[in-house]
Amino acid sequence: MSRKRNRRASGGRQASDASAAGESSYVCDACGEQIVIPVDPSQGSEQEYVEDCPVCCRPNVIHVEIDEEGESRVWAERE
Ligand SMILES: [Zn+2]
């Protein structure tokens, strides 16, 4: 038996990279378009800022949550 060590931490996380790290998306509350935005984990695990929708130019309050596994969740609210 050979001893194989996984270099990646295995904590029940699935080895799929559905979305590129550092990117997430939200749906604009005003026009319904899906907007892809960069997510910067160094800004904290909970972020909130206002960004104008690039499609309809209306401001959205963007909420970003990053869990301990690095999965980000982003949603928008009308300002
Ligand atoms: Zn919009």
PDB file of the backbone (N, CA, C, O) and the ligand in Angstrom, with CONECT records:
HET     ZN  A 101       1
ATOM      1  N   MET A   1       0.836  -1.200   0.000  1.00  0.00           N
ATOM      2  CA  MET A   1       0.000   0.000   0.000  1.00  0.00           C
ATOM      3  C   MET A   1       0.867   1.245   0.000  1.00  0.00           C
ATOM      4  O   MET A   1       1.729   1.434   0.858  1.00  0.00           O
ATOM      5  N   SER A   2       0.622   2.049  -0.946  1.00  0.00           N
ATOM      6  CA  SER A   2       1.365   3.296  -0.981  1.00  0.00           C
ATOM      7  C   SER A   2       0.596   4.372  -0.239  1.00  0.00           C
ATOM      8  O   SER A   2      -0.633   4.430  -0.267  1.00  0.00           O
ATOM      9  N   ARG A   3       1.339   5.195   0.404  1.00  0.00           N
ATOM     10  CA  ARG A   3       0.698   6.262   1.160  1.00  0.00           C
ATOM     11  C   ARG A   3       0.592   7.510   0.287  1.00  0.00           C
ATOM     12  O   ARG A   3       1.580   8.184  -0.005  1.00  0.00           O
ATOM     13  N   LYS A   4      -0.591   7.776  -0.097  1.00  0.00           N
ATOM     14  CA  LYS A   4      -0.797   8.971  -0.921  1.00  0.00           C
ATOM     15  C   LYS A   4      -1.352  10.069  -0.043  1.00  0.00           C
ATOM     16  O   LYS A   4      -2.268   9.854   0.751  1.00  0.00           O
ATOM     17  N   ARG A   5      -0.803  11.202  -0.196  1.00  0.00           N
ATOM     18  CA  ARG A   5      -1.313  12.327   0.587  1.00  0.00           C
ATOM     19  C   ARG A   5      -1.905  13.353  -0.372  1.00  0.00           C
ATOM     20  O   ARG A   5      -1.275  13.783  -1.338  1.00  0.00           O
ATOM     21  N   ASN A   6      -3.074  13.705  -0.076  1.00  0.00           N
ATOM     22  CA  ASN A   6      -3.701  14.770  -0.856  1.00  0.00           C
ATOM     23  C   ASN A   6      -3.134  16.107  -0.421  1.00  0.00           C
ATOM     24  O   ASN A   6      -3.101  16.454   0.760  1.00  0.00           O
ATOM     25  N   ARG A   7      -2.699  16.825  -1.411  1.00  0.00           N
ATOM     26  CA  ARG A   7      -2.167  18.143  -1.056  1.00  0.00           C
ATOM     27  C   ARG A   7      -3.301  19.126  -0.798  1.00  0.00           C
ATOM     28  O   ARG A   7      -3.158  20.065  -0.015  1.00  0.00           O
ATOM     29  N   ARG A   8      -4.411  18.904  -1.455  1.00  0.00           N
ATOM     30  CA  ARG A   8      -5.543  19.792  -1.223  1.00  0.00           C
ATOM     31  C   ARG A   8      -6.264  19.338   0.033  1.00  0.00           C
ATOM     32  O   ARG A   8      -6.402  18.141   0.285  1.00  0.00           O
ATOM     33  N   ALA A   9      -6.699  20.254   0.776  1.00  0.00           N
ATOM     34  CA  ALA A   9      -7.457  19.927   1.972  1.00  0.00           C
ATOM     35  C   ALA A   9      -8.773  19.290   1.559  1.00  0.00           C
ATOM     36  O   ALA A   9      -9.533  19.852   0.770  1.00  0.00           O
ATOM     37  N   SER A  10      -9.026  18.128   2.098  1.00  0.00           N
ATOM     38  CA  SER A  10     -10.266  17.459   1.749  1.00  0.00           C
ATOM     39  C   SER A  10     -11.239  17.578   2.898  1.00  0.00           C
ATOM     40  O   SER A  10     -11.107  16.907   3.922  1.00  0.00           O
ATOM     41  N   GLY A  11     -12.192  18.418   2.718  1.00  0.00           N
ATOM     42  CA  GLY A  11     -13.172  18.601   3.767  1.00  0.00           C
ATOM     43  C   GLY A  11     -14.570  18.405   3.233  1.00  0.00           C
ATOM     44  O   GLY A  11     -15.503  19.116   3.604  1.00  0.00           O
ATOM     45  N   GLY A  12     -14.699  17.435   2.360  1.00  0.00           N
ATOM     46  CA  GLY A  12     -15.996  17.188   1.777  1.00  0.00           C
ATOM     47  C   GLY A  12     -16.324  18.143   0.646  1.00  0.00           C
ATOM     48  O   GLY A  12     -17.459  18.206   0.174  1.00  0.00           O
ATOM     49  N   ARG A  13     -15.343  18.863   0.232  1.00  0.00           N
ATOM     50  CA  ARG A  13     -15.590  19.801  -0.851  1.00  0.00           C
ATOM     51  C   ARG A  13     -15.502  19.085  -2.190  1.00  0.00           C
ATOM     52  O   ARG A  13     -14.595  18.285  -2.420  1.00  0.00           O
ATOM     53  N   GLN A  14     -16.422  19.370  -3.044  1.00  0.00           N
ATOM     54  CA  GLN A  14     -16.395  18.727  -4.352  1.00  0.00           C
ATOM     55  C   GLN A  14     -15.331  19.381  -5.214  1.00  0.00           C
ATOM     56  O   GLN A  14     -15.115  20.592  -5.175  1.00  0.00           O
ATOM     57  N   ALA A  15     -14.678  18.534  -5.990  1.00  0.00           N
ATOM     58  CA  ALA A  15     -13.555  19.022  -6.784  1.00  0.00           C
ATOM     59  C   ALA A  15     -14.035  19.545  -8.123  1.00  0.00           C
ATOM     60  O   ALA A  15     -13.520  19.159  -9.173  1.00  0.00           O
ATOM     61  N   SER A  16     -15.000  20.402  -8.083  1.00  0.00           N
ATOM     62  CA  SER A  16     -15.464  20.977  -9.339  1.00  0.00           C
ATOM     63  C   SER A  16     -15.279  22.481  -9.297  1.00  0.00           C
ATOM     64  O   SER A  16     -15.585  23.138  -8.302  1.00  0.00           O
ATOM     65  N   ASP A  17     -14.784  22.997 -10.374  1.00  0.00           N
ATOM     66  CA  ASP A  17     -14.627  24.436 -10.462  1.00  0.00           C
ATOM     67  C   ASP A  17     -15.688  24.983 -11.406  1.00  0.00           C
ATOM     68  O   ASP A  17     -15.399  25.337 -12.549  1.00  0.00           O
ATOM     69  N   ALA A  18     -16.881  25.044 -10.929  1.00  0.00           N
ATOM     70  CA  ALA A  18     -17.975  25.492 -11.782  1.00  0.00           C
ATOM     71  C   ALA A  18     -17.775  26.953 -12.168  1.00  0.00           C
ATOM     72  O   ALA A  18     -17.989  27.342 -13.316  1.00  0.00           O
ATOM     73  N   SER A  19     -17.371  27.734 -11.211  1.00  0.00           N
ATOM     74  CA  SER A  19     -17.133  29.137 -11.513  1.00  0.00           C
ATOM     75  C   SER A  19     -15.688  29.469 -11.192  1.00  0.00           C
ATOM     76  O   SER A  19     -15.111  28.960 -10.231  1.00  0.00           O
ATOM     77  N   ALA A  20     -15.135  30.310 -11.994  1.00  0.00           N
ATOM     78  CA  ALA A  20     -13.750  30.687 -11.777  1.00  0.00           C
ATOM     79  C   ALA A  20     -13.597  31.372 -10.434  1.00  0.00           C
ATOM     80  O   ALA A  20     -14.438  32.175 -10.031  1.00  0.00           O
ATOM     81  N   ALA A  21     -12.534  31.050  -9.760  1.00  0.00           N
ATOM     82  CA  ALA A  21     -12.295  31.683  -8.465  1.00  0.00           C
ATOM     83  C   ALA A  21     -12.136  33.182  -8.658  1.00  0.00           C
ATOM     84  O   ALA A  21     -11.504  33.651  -9.605  1.00  0.00           O
ATOM     85  N   GLY A  22     -12.721  33.900  -7.746  1.00  0.00           N
ATOM     86  CA  GLY A  22     -12.583  35.340  -7.813  1.00  0.00           C
ATOM     87  C   GLY A  22     -13.635  36.019  -8.661  1.00  0.00           C
ATOM     88  O   GLY A  22     -13.568  37.223  -8.906  1.00  0.00           O
ATOM     89  N   GLU A  23     -14.615  35.236  -9.112  1.00  0.00           N
ATOM     90  CA  GLU A  23     -15.692  35.843  -9.882  1.00  0.00           C
ATOM     91  C   GLU A  23     -17.022  35.323  -9.388  1.00  0.00           C
ATOM     92  O   GLU A  23     -17.148  34.165  -8.990  1.00  0.00           O
ATOM     93  N   SER A  24     -17.993  36.177  -9.419  1.00  0.00           N
ATOM     94  CA  SER A  24     -19.347  35.735  -9.097  1.00  0.00           C
ATOM     95  C   SER A  24     -20.305  36.616  -9.890  1.00  0.00           C
ATOM     96  O   SER A  24     -19.884  37.494 -10.643  1.00  0.00           O
ATOM     97  N   SER A  25     -21.579  36.370  -9.712  1.00  0.00           N
ATOM     98  CA  SER A  25     -22.525  37.154 -10.490  1.00  0.00           C
ATOM     99  C   SER A  25     -23.778  37.437  -9.675  1.00  0.00           C
ATOM    100  O   SER A  25     -24.123  36.706  -8.747  1.00  0.00           O
ATOM    101  N   TYR A  26     -24.436  38.504 -10.044  1.00  0.00           N
ATOM    102  CA  TYR A  26     -25.713  38.831  -9.418  1.00  0.00           C
ATOM    103  C   TYR A  26     -26.691  39.185 -10.519  1.00  0.00           C
ATOM    104  O   TYR A  26     -26.307  39.452 -11.658  1.00  0.00           O
ATOM    105  N   VAL A  27     -27.953  39.183 -10.157  1.00  0.00           N
ATOM    106  CA  VAL A  27     -28.990  39.584 -11.102  1.00  0.00           C
ATOM    107  C   VAL A  27     -29.450  40.984 -10.731  1.00  0.00           C
ATOM    108  O   VAL A  27     -29.873  41.232  -9.602  1.00  0.00           O
ATOM    109  N   CYS A  28     -29.365  41.871 -11.667  1.00  0.00           N
ATOM    110  CA  CYS A  28     -29.771  43.252 -11.424  1.00  0.00           C
ATOM    111  C   CYS A  28     -31.244  43.291 -11.058  1.00  0.00           C
ATOM    112  O   CYS A  28     -32.082  42.709 -11.745  1.00  0.00           O
ATOM    113  N   ASP A  29     -31.549  43.980  -9.973  1.00  0.00           N
ATOM    114  CA  ASP A  29     -32.931  44.031  -9.502  1.00  0.00           C
ATOM    115  C   ASP A  29     -33.799  44.883 -10.424  1.00  0.00           C
ATOM    116  O   ASP A  29     -35.017  44.710 -10.476  1.00  0.00           O
ATOM    117  N   ALA A  30     -33.180  45.782 -11.132  1.00  0.00           N
ATOM    118  CA  ALA A  30     -33.957  46.707 -11.958  1.00  0.00           C
ATOM    119  C   ALA A  30     -34.251  46.143 -13.343  1.00  0.00           C
ATOM    120  O   ALA A  30     -35.371  46.277 -13.835  1.00  0.00           O
ATOM    121  N   CYS A  31     -33.265  45.514 -13.977  1.00  0.00           N
ATOM    122  CA  CYS A  31     -33.465  45.083 -15.361  1.00  0.00           C
ATOM    123  C   CYS A  31     -33.383  43.567 -15.519  1.00  0.00           C
ATOM    124  O   CYS A  31     -33.695  43.045 -16.590  1.00  0.00           O
ATOM    125  N   GLY A  32     -32.970  42.854 -14.479  1.00  0.00           N
ATOM    126  CA  GLY A  32     -32.974  41.399 -14.540  1.00  0.00           C
ATOM    127  C   GLY A  32     -31.789  40.786 -15.264  1.00  0.00           C
ATOM    128  O   GLY A  32     -31.748  39.571 -15.457  1.00  0.00           O
ATOM    129  N   GLU A  33     -30.832  41.595 -15.664  1.00  0.00           N
ATOM    130  CA  GLU A  33     -29.654  41.056 -16.333  1.00  0.00           C
ATOM    131  C   GLU A  33     -28.706  40.432 -15.317  1.00  0.00           C
ATOM    132  O   GLU A  33     -28.608  40.885 -14.176  1.00  0.00           O
ATOM    133  N   GLN A  34     -28.015  39.392 -15.748  1.00  0.00           N
ATOM    134  CA  GLN A  34     -27.017  38.784 -14.874  1.00  0.00           C
ATOM    135  C   GLN A  34     -25.681  39.485 -15.095  1.00  0.00           C
ATOM    136  O   GLN A  34     -25.174  39.560 -16.215  1.00  0.00           O
ATOM    137  N   ILE A  35     -25.137  39.985 -14.022  1.00  0.00           N
ATOM    138  CA  ILE A  35     -23.906  40.762 -14.093  1.00  0.00           C
ATOM    139  C   ILE A  35     -22.796  39.986 -13.394  1.00  0.00           C
ATOM    140  O   ILE A  35     -22.925  39.606 -12.231  1.00  0.00           O
ATOM    141  N   VAL A  36     -21.719  39.759 -14.111  1.00  0.00           N
ATOM    142  CA  VAL A  36     -20.564  39.071 -13.524  1.00  0.00           C
ATOM    143  C   VAL A  36     -19.611  40.110 -12.959  1.00  0.00           C
ATOM    144  O   VAL A  36     -19.242  41.075 -13.629  1.00  0.00           O
ATOM    145  N   ILE A  37     -19.224  39.889 -11.712  1.00  0.00           N
ATOM    146  CA  ILE A  37     -18.333  40.845 -11.067  1.00  0.00           C
ATOM    147  C   ILE A  37     -17.156  40.104 -10.453  1.00  0.00           C
ATOM    148  O   ILE A  37     -17.285  38.934 -10.092  1.00  0.00           O
ATOM    149  N   PRO A  38     -16.031  40.752 -10.332  1.00  0.00           N
ATOM    150  CA  PRO A  38     -14.908  40.156  -9.607  1.00  0.00           C
ATOM    151  C   PRO A  38     -15.148  40.195  -8.112  1.00  0.00           C
ATOM    152  O   PRO A  38     -15.685  41.169  -7.585  1.00  0.00           O
ATOM    153  N   VAL A  39     -14.754  39.151  -7.443  1.00  0.00           N
ATOM    154  CA  VAL A  39     -14.877  39.093  -5.982  1.00  0.00           C
ATOM    155  C   VAL A  39     -13.468  39.034  -5.405  1.00  0.00           C
ATOM    156  O   VAL A  39     -12.646  38.201  -5.787  1.00  0.00           O
ATOM    157  N   ASP A  40     -13.222  39.942  -4.477  1.00  0.00           N
ATOM    158  CA  ASP A  40     -11.897  40.014  -3.856  1.00  0.00           C
ATOM    159  C   ASP A  40     -11.995  39.546  -2.412  1.00  0.00           C
ATOM    160  O   ASP A  40     -12.455  40.297  -1.552  1.00  0.00           O
ATOM    161  N   PRO A  41     -11.568  38.314  -2.131  1.00  0.00           N
ATOM    162  CA  PRO A  41     -11.694  37.794  -0.754  1.00  0.00           C
ATOM    163  C   PRO A  41     -10.891  38.590   0.260  1.00  0.00           C
ATOM    164  O   PRO A  41     -11.172  38.532   1.457  1.00  0.00           O
ATOM    165  N   SER A  42      -9.896  39.330  -0.205  1.00  0.00           N
ATOM    166  CA  SER A  42      -9.076  40.084   0.745  1.00  0.00           C
ATOM    167  C   SER A  42      -9.837  41.271   1.329  1.00  0.00           C
ATOM    168  O   SER A  42      -9.392  41.890   2.296  1.00  0.00           O
ATOM    169  N   GLN A  43     -10.990  41.582   0.733  1.00  0.00           N
ATOM    170  CA  GLN A  43     -11.790  42.693   1.251  1.00  0.00           C
ATOM    171  C   GLN A  43     -12.689  42.265   2.392  1.00  0.00           C
ATOM    172  O   GLN A  43     -13.440  43.079   2.930  1.00  0.00           O
ATOM    173  N   GLY A  44     -12.621  40.984   2.771  1.00  0.00           N
ATOM    174  CA  GLY A  44     -13.435  40.533   3.888  1.00  0.00           C
ATOM    175  C   GLY A  44     -14.472  39.521   3.434  1.00  0.00           C
ATOM    176  O   GLY A  44     -14.786  39.413   2.249  1.00  0.00           O
ATOM    177  N   SER A  45     -14.993  38.785   4.400  1.00  0.00           N
ATOM    178  CA  SER A  45     -15.942  37.730   4.066  1.00  0.00           C
ATOM    179  C   SER A  45     -17.349  38.273   3.872  1.00  0.00           C
ATOM    180  O   SER A  45     -18.218  37.584   3.338  1.00  0.00           O
ATOM    181  N   GLU A  46     -17.574  39.508   4.305  1.00  0.00           N
ATOM    182  CA  GLU A  46     -18.862  40.145   4.055  1.00  0.00           C
ATOM    183  C   GLU A  46     -18.610  41.536   3.514  1.00  0.00           C
ATOM    184  O   GLU A  46     -17.956  42.361   4.153  1.00  0.00           O
ATOM    185  N   GLN A  47     -19.127  41.779   2.353  1.00  0.00           N
ATOM    186  CA  GLN A  47     -18.900  43.068   1.721  1.00  0.00           C
ATOM    187  C   GLN A  47     -20.229  43.636   1.236  1.00  0.00           C
ATOM    188  O   GLN A  47     -21.171  42.909   0.920  1.00  0.00           O
ATOM    189  N   GLU A  48     -20.262  44.945   1.193  1.00  0.00           N
ATOM    190  CA  GLU A  48     -21.469  45.616   0.729  1.00  0.00           C
ATOM    191  C   GLU A  48     -21.047  46.920   0.078  1.00  0.00           C
ATOM    192  O   GLU A  48     -20.345  47.732   0.681  1.00  0.00           O
ATOM    193  N   TYR A  49     -21.477  47.108  -1.143  1.00  0.00           N
ATOM    194  CA  TYR A  49     -21.137  48.360  -1.805  1.00  0.00           C
ATOM    195  C   TYR A  49     -22.163  48.630  -2.897  1.00  0.00           C
ATOM    196  O   TYR A  49     -22.923  47.750  -3.302  1.00  0.00           O
ATOM    197  N   VAL A  50     -22.158  49.853  -3.351  1.00  0.00           N
ATOM    198  CA  VAL A  50     -23.106  50.270  -4.381  1.00  0.00           C
ATOM    199  C   VAL A  50     -22.386  50.288  -5.722  1.00  0.00           C
ATOM    200  O   VAL A  50     -21.283  50.817  -5.857  1.00  0.00           O
ATOM    201  N   GLU A  51     -23.045  49.695  -6.699  1.00  0.00           N
ATOM    202  CA  GLU A  51     -22.457  49.666  -8.033  1.00  0.00           C
ATOM    203  C   GLU A  51     -23.564  49.931  -9.044  1.00  0.00           C
ATOM    204  O   GLU A  51     -24.665  49.391  -8.934  1.00  0.00           O
ATOM    205  N   ASP A  52     -23.261  50.760 -10.018  1.00  0.00           N
ATOM    206  CA  ASP A  52     -24.248  51.003 -11.061  1.00  0.00           C
ATOM    207  C   ASP A  52     -24.277  49.821 -12.014  1.00  0.00           C
ATOM    208  O   ASP A  52     -23.234  49.337 -12.451  1.00  0.00           O
ATOM    209  N   CYS A  53     -25.467  49.366 -12.328  1.00  0.00           N
ATOM    210  CA  CYS A  53     -25.605  48.277 -13.285  1.00  0.00           C
ATOM    211  C   CYS A  53     -25.028  48.708 -14.634  1.00  0.00           C
ATOM    212  O   CYS A  53     -25.375  49.777 -15.135  1.00  0.00           O
ATOM    213  N   PRO A  54     -24.163  47.902 -15.223  1.00  0.00           N
ATOM    214  CA  PRO A  54     -23.588  48.275 -16.526  1.00  0.00           C
ATOM    215  C   PRO A  54     -24.600  48.208 -17.664  1.00  0.00           C
ATOM    216  O   PRO A  54     -24.338  48.710 -18.757  1.00  0.00           O
ATOM    217  N   VAL A  55     -25.748  47.594 -17.417  1.00  0.00           N
ATOM    218  CA  VAL A  55     -26.761  47.467 -18.469  1.00  0.00           C
ATOM    219  C   VAL A  55     -27.755  48.619 -18.409  1.00  0.00           C
ATOM    220  O   VAL A  55     -28.003  49.295 -19.408  1.00  0.00           O
ATOM    221  N   CYS A  56     -28.324  48.835 -17.214  1.00  0.00           N
ATOM    222  CA  CYS A  56     -29.377  49.853 -17.124  1.00  0.00           C
ATOM    223  C   CYS A  56     -28.931  51.068 -16.322  1.00  0.00           C
ATOM    224  O   CYS A  56     -29.687  52.030 -16.186  1.00  0.00           O
ATOM    225  N   CYS A  57     -27.715  51.037 -15.792  1.00  0.00           N
ATOM    226  CA  CYS A  57     -27.104  52.181 -15.106  1.00  0.00           C
ATOM    227  C   CYS A  57     -27.788  52.546 -13.797  1.00  0.00           C
ATOM    228  O   CYS A  57     -27.511  53.603 -13.230  1.00  0.00           O
ATOM    229  N   ARG A  58     -28.678  51.684 -13.309  1.00  0.00           N
ATOM    230  CA  ARG A  58     -29.284  51.986 -12.023  1.00  0.00           C
ATOM    231  C   ARG A  58     -28.438  51.397 -10.902  1.00  0.00           C
ATOM    232  O   ARG A  58     -27.844  50.331 -11.059  1.00  0.00           O
ATOM    233  N   PRO A  59     -28.386  52.090  -9.779  1.00  0.00           N
ATOM    234  CA  PRO A  59     -27.525  51.620  -8.697  1.00  0.00           C
ATOM    235  C   PRO A  59     -28.110  50.404  -7.985  1.00  0.00           C
ATOM    236  O   PRO A  59     -29.299  50.367  -7.667  1.00  0.00           O
ATOM    237  N   ASN A  60     -27.271  49.427  -7.745  1.00  0.00           N
ATOM    238  CA  ASN A  60     -27.619  48.274  -6.933  1.00  0.00           C
ATOM    239  C   ASN A  60     -26.715  48.249  -5.708  1.00  0.00           C
ATOM    240  O   ASN A  60     -25.537  48.602  -5.780  1.00  0.00           O
ATOM    241  N   VAL A  61     -27.281  47.830  -4.591  1.00  0.00           N
ATOM    242  CA  VAL A  61     -26.451  47.549  -3.422  1.00  0.00           C
ATOM    243  C   VAL A  61     -26.011  46.094  -3.552  1.00  0.00           C
ATOM    244  O   VAL A  61     -26.832  45.178  -3.508  1.00  0.00           O
ATOM    245  N   ILE A  62     -24.726  45.899  -3.711  1.00  0.00           N
ATOM    246  CA  ILE A  62     -24.186  44.564  -3.907  1.00  0.00           C
ATOM    247  C   ILE A  62     -23.782  43.991  -2.558  1.00  0.00           C
ATOM    248  O   ILE A  62     -23.049  44.623  -1.796  1.00  0.00           O
ATOM    249  N   HIS A  63     -24.261  42.803  -2.274  1.00  0.00           N
ATOM    250  CA  HIS A  63     -23.867  42.093  -1.064  1.00  0.00           C
ATOM    251  C   HIS A  63     -23.004  40.913  -1.468  1.00  0.00           C
ATOM    252  O   HIS A  63     -23.365  40.144  -2.359  1.00  0.00           O
ATOM    253  N   VAL A  64     -21.864  40.773  -0.811  1.00  0.00           N
ATOM    254  CA  VAL A  64     -20.959  39.669  -1.082  1.00  0.00           C
ATOM    255  C   VAL A  64     -20.718  38.917   0.214  1.00  0.00           C
ATOM    256  O   VAL A  64     -20.420  39.512   1.250  1.00  0.00           O
ATOM    257  N   GLU A  65     -20.850  37.622   0.142  1.00  0.00           N
ATOM    258  CA  GLU A  65     -20.519  36.767   1.278  1.00  0.00           C
ATOM    259  C   GLU A  65     -19.570  35.696   0.801  1.00  0.00           C
ATOM    260  O   GLU A  65     -19.822  35.050  -0.216  1.00  0.00           O
ATOM    261  N   ILE A  66     -18.495  35.499   1.512  1.00  0.00           N
ATOM    262  CA  ILE A  66     -17.534  34.462   1.153  1.00  0.00           C
ATOM    263  C   ILE A  66     -17.405  33.527   2.342  1.00  0.00           C
ATOM    264  O   ILE A  66     -17.054  33.949   3.444  1.00  0.00           O
ATOM    265  N   ASP A  67     -17.695  32.249   2.107  1.00  0.00           N
ATOM    266  CA  ASP A  67     -17.637  31.321   3.238  1.00  0.00           C
ATOM    267  C   ASP A  67     -16.211  30.797   3.423  1.00  0.00           C
ATOM    268  O   ASP A  67     -15.302  31.129   2.663  1.00  0.00           O
ATOM    269  N   GLU A  68     -16.047  29.966   4.457  1.00  0.00           N
ATOM    270  CA  GLU A  68     -14.695  29.537   4.810  1.00  0.00           C
ATOM    271  C   GLU A  68     -14.073  28.641   3.747  1.00  0.00           C
ATOM    272  O   GLU A  68     -12.867  28.396   3.763  1.00  0.00           O
ATOM    273  N   GLU A  69     -14.888  28.159   2.835  1.00  0.00           N
ATOM    274  CA  GLU A  69     -14.337  27.340   1.764  1.00  0.00           C
ATOM    275  C   GLU A  69     -14.029  28.158   0.516  1.00  0.00           C
ATOM    276  O   GLU A  69     -13.588  27.622  -0.501  1.00  0.00           O
ATOM    277  N   GLY A  70     -14.265  29.436   0.607  1.00  0.00           N
ATOM    278  CA  GLY A  70     -13.957  30.302  -0.512  1.00  0.00           C
ATOM    279  C   GLY A  70     -15.082  30.443  -1.516  1.00  0.00           C
ATOM    280  O   GLY A  70     -14.923  31.085  -2.555  1.00  0.00           O
ATOM    281  N   GLU A  71     -16.229  29.837  -1.201  1.00  0.00           N
ATOM    282  CA  GLU A  71     -17.368  29.980  -2.098  1.00  0.00           C
ATOM    283  C   GLU A  71     -18.000  31.348  -1.867  1.00  0.00           C
ATOM    284  O   GLU A  71     -18.264  31.739  -0.730  1.00  0.00           O
ATOM    285  N   SER A  72     -18.232  32.049  -2.928  1.00  0.00           N
ATOM    286  CA  SER A  72     -18.804  33.374  -2.776  1.00  0.00           C
ATOM    287  C   SER A  72     -20.277  33.379  -3.176  1.00  0.00           C
ATOM    288  O   SER A  72     -20.711  32.647  -4.065  1.00  0.00           O
ATOM    289  N   ARG A  73     -21.008  34.217  -2.496  1.00  0.00           N
ATOM    290  CA  ARG A  73     -22.424  34.381  -2.765  1.00  0.00           C
ATOM    291  C   ARG A  73     -22.667  35.862  -2.945  1.00  0.00           C
ATOM    292  O   ARG A  73     -22.295  36.668  -2.093  1.00  0.00           O
ATOM    293  N   VAL A  74     -23.276  36.214  -4.029  1.00  0.00           N
ATOM    294  CA  VAL A  74     -23.469  37.634  -4.334  1.00  0.00           C
ATOM    295  C   VAL A  74     -24.937  37.868  -4.689  1.00  0.00           C
ATOM    296  O   VAL A  74     -25.532  37.118  -5.463  1.00  0.00           O
ATOM    297  N   TRP A  75     -25.494  38.902  -4.120  1.00  0.00           N
ATOM    298  CA  TRP A  75     -26.830  39.281  -4.546  1.00  0.00           C
ATOM    299  C   TRP A  75     -26.962  40.790  -4.496  1.00  0.00           C
ATOM    300  O   TRP A  75     -26.150  41.485  -3.885  1.00  0.00           O
ATOM    301  N   ALA A  76     -27.988  41.273  -5.141  1.00  0.00           N
ATOM    302  CA  ALA A  76     -28.156  42.711  -5.270  1.00  0.00           C
ATOM    303  C   ALA A  76     -29.525  43.126  -4.764  1.00  0.00           C
ATOM    304  O   ALA A  76     -30.509  42.394  -4.870  1.00  0.00           O
ATOM    305  N   GLU A  77     -29.548  44.327  -4.212  1.00  0.00           N
ATOM    306  CA  GLU A  77     -30.802  44.931  -3.801  1.00  0.00           C
ATOM    307  C   GLU A  77     -30.896  46.299  -4.438  1.00  0.00           C
ATOM    308  O   GLU A  77     -29.892  46.967  -4.683  1.00  0.00           O
ATOM    309  N   ARG A  78     -32.121  46.695  -4.698  1.00  0.00           N
ATOM    310  CA  ARG A  78     -32.310  48.049  -5.195  1.00  0.00           C
ATOM    311  C   ARG A  78     -31.906  49.031  -4.114  1.00  0.00           C
ATOM    312  O   ARG A  78     -32.197  48.831  -2.934  1.00  0.00           O
ATOM    313  N   GLU A  79     -31.236  50.085  -4.524  1.00  0.00           N
ATOM    314  CA  GLU A  79     -30.788  51.026  -3.513  1.00  0.00           C
ATOM    315  C   GLU A  79     -31.944  51.789  -2.918  1.00  0.00           C
ATOM    316  O   GLU A  79     -31.743  52.631  -2.043  1.00  0.00           O
TER     317      GLU A  79
HETATM  318 ZN    ZN A 101     -29.693  46.650 -14.606  1.00  0.00          ZN2+
END
